[in-house]
Amino acid sequence: MFAAWLCASLSIGVAGTWLARVYALRRGVLDAPGERRAHSVPTPRGGGISIVVALLLTGLWLLRVVNDPVELGCALAGLALVAGVGLVDDHRPLSPFLRLGVQIVAAGLLAMGTWHATHEPIFAVAAFVLAMALANIWNFMDGIDGIAASQALLCALAIGVLHPGPWSWWAFGMAAATLGFLPFNFPKARIFLGDVGSGALGFALAALLINMVANSPPVNAWFWALPLSAFTIDATLTLARRVVRRERWWRPHAQHLYQQWARRTGSHAKVTLAYAAWTLASIGLMVALGSPGRSGTWVSAVAVAWYTAGAGVWWMLQTERSAAVKEYTE
């Protein structure tokens, strides 16, 4: 049963992405090259719709077996909203305020579902914040071939393996569908996730993570942030630097480390694989911290040290890049 269900999710990922590419080419739903873009030829977008379909179908089936169908139902409704507004935006640009409004409603739905399942205000607030943060982080970080899909795949696998239960089936379904999409997007993208896919992946991960944290022993709650570290460090520090520099931080840009690194090396694959290696190391650390007998203080200290080390790597590479640019222009 489990193997058949995984094969079905994988098949939806493959067939759905192929169909999305055919549709995008016929309808002209393309990302054109530009100053802030990392690709050099017009490329179809919207392939993430295949992952969304797999997530929704899997979620609807799981409503019969999860402990709280309201919690999962709210997550599915929020996912549909985030994916829906992204799908429209892939066809014609929408106001960022409209997109933000839809995301707020979707995050509110996830918070309501979390409240219904846990009756804990802190988890409801965390669900709202996490949904808003990850939906946008995955959108911001979807800028080179394979990076957003591979990170989502690794995070979903970690959740599925390390926290077995009904929701782990949703995580494995997400991983299988993303694996079906990935060959179309890496090492050379033939189609992009699009806003429909990137925002949905971030939102789905938020729903999975808040469920895992709410149902984990308190000592283990800290390490669920580790697999997200590659993306959260790059996105957060880049945003902070733009705010400090008084730039228009809400406008599109190409200042993330992964974007600068890809331009400097001339290779999307090297950067995507480097980020994947960091995330795999994060998952390994997560497994080690989850061993019995670990104190909450120790887990917290190691997690903070890991994020601090990641911030140091980010700063070193960004400084190296700035020095190279300065030397080139002088």
Summary of the structure (lengths in Angstrom):
residues: 330
radius of gyration: 19.2
end to end distance: 63.9
largest distance: 65.3
contacts: 1174
relative contact order: 0.13
helix: 77%
strand: 2%
